[in-house]
Amino acid sequence: MDVQLSADLEQWVQEKVRRGFYRSADEVIRAALQALEERDQDLDAQATAFKENIHKRLESGPATPMDFPAVKKRIREEVEARKIA
């Protein structure tokens, strides 16, 4: 397989080899592709977990209205309690 890299990427690969991080350009590309695959797997796992969470929440039933004045009162009480402590 032949791959054409931009001048910037080619220079980056050569710099990695020159500095001794890798033995060859092939090794740099292999490591980069492996990192890309790992990132893609992580993103897939995150997307799956997100979808499962949404599905779970949708199955939990309809949303209920919030009592905003009660929420604000509770927050104010918590803030005041922290000031005293």
Steps between C-alpha positions, in 0.01 A plus 500: 500500500637839405398795712564860412550733796493875502840666540416586861404144590803356325725737692324403827556129430864556410552704816363217715746259339791747516444561872509126561138455610449247219730290286324570170227699332294179480517470878381860544205445266414168665498663846290790373245265345486292817436815705227600254338157533510522881345847489226378266425209733479739797264728307284202401483388864405851611230523233359160600493597868334831413231327293439245776466781754249683282302179443498430875378852575229482234378172647483648852175675417381848422678803634352666805481874549758658729405727787751777422421712807568196722824424315618861538410493871696177553805642320489819709479293818800289392702813419416654837588176680844501334561860607438407861715187492 
